[in-house]
Each structure stands twice: as C-alpha cells, then as structure tokens.
Amino acid sequence: LTDVLANSNSVEKLTGALPSFTVSQFVADHVTDLSTYGLDQPILHIKASYYDPNAQTDASATDDPDNKSEINIIGEVDYIWGNTLDSGEIAFMKVGDSSVYSMDASFLNDLKQYAKPFYLVSKYLAMPNIKDVSTIDVTIEDMVFQLTMDEENKKYTLCGNDMEEQTFKKLYRHICSLSADIELKEKSTDTTPLFTITYYLLDGTKQTVTLIASTDSQYYECQLANALTVGVTKNKIEKLKETIFAACDGKEFDDIY
C-alpha cells in the first residue's frame, strides 16, 4: 500500500511493537552467503525514515502540497530478519552491512498482529472533505440519488430539492462513514455493481466506491485503497439506504455520530 490513509491508533500500536534493535549476540562478520541465516529471503524487513519535527521546513515546498521535501528526513532504519538460530534467537542484520547478529524473537508476535495492511489502513471506503466536493451520485440498483453543493457550501440539494445545511451534512456523514468490516480472502467473479457512490470533486477528479456481490453472503465486496478486497456488511448498506430514502421523503433520521 502506497500513500493511503492510515488509522493513527493502529500505527501507534505498530511503532510500539517495533524492536529496539538491541543486539543480544554477535553471530558472524563479513557474511557473503546470506542464505546461511535465512537473510536472502528475510521473514521481516523494516525500513523506516525518521525526521526532526522541530526543523524548519522549506518554504518553497509549501507551494506544492505533493512535495515531500517539506519533511526534513534526518535518518533511516533498514533491517532484515531471517532464521531462528539454535539459541532460539533470530538472526538479523542491517541492510548493506556484512555483520549478522541475533536478538530475542518475541517481538514478532506483536508485529504479526499489527503489521498487516488491513489492520493499518483506514477502513473508510472514501472520505473526501465536503469542501472539495461538488456532487455525489449514489446508485442503488437502478435508482440514482444525487447530492449537490455549490463551491461556497451555501446551497445544498438532494435529487433536485433544496436541503437545510445541517440535514445535508448529516446525510453526507452517513455516506462518507461507510467502512470496511473484514478483509475477504476470496474474490468474487461477479463484477455487476449493486451499490455505487461517486464523489465528483471541484478539481475535476472523482472518487468511486463500487460494491458487488461477495462470495460471503453476509457482505458486499469492495476494493479498499485499490489494493485490498474487503467486505461491507449488508446490514450497514441497508441502513444507509433507509437513511437516504428517509432524507428524500423529508423524514428525520439519526446522525451517524
């Protein structure tokens, strides 16, 4: 996964589970055959950049929001881990170095739990900022419900009918909060869209969420971050449909929060 939203709580648990890189035993120096220690095909590779949060940023970088130079990277950690040795410890080394060391392998238990894409990534299927959106099309089977707002966020409509601002934003929260519940191991061969949300952004781009039938009868299938096949419970989709229908009929509905 590259450049995707992450769950900050999950990232904190992951960083907390990272090893301290404390050497327990020196194993070998001037190693050329990494396969002896399983380091030719490591079971774990951690590469992390770190930066000085107090450093001044490059003022010119602020003109380009995609320019990563505004983060002052001051160093990098790059280590690999291989086989468990006779001592019960795990062999590891710094990438680019030739010395092999060992350390206690217990940290792997937490990393196996926390270092997973589905655990780390934000589960929201799409969550554009309302100030960046001009139109949202929600397609339920053959029915299309369109939400619009002007560039100044002063006029709001649902299916051509004016909506009060707070009611509109409450409905927007319901739509944006749609999230994945599980990672699906088996991908469906059926590609027929059953439920679609398309966000048209002011910059001319769009974000689309498409749900299809899943191999698991309790879920709809969707792609998360263009990389993970995930399931959204059918009950969650039914609740969203009921909310949209209520809004169209001018009826009250609960806020998502």
Disulfide bonds with the S-S distance in Angstrom:
none
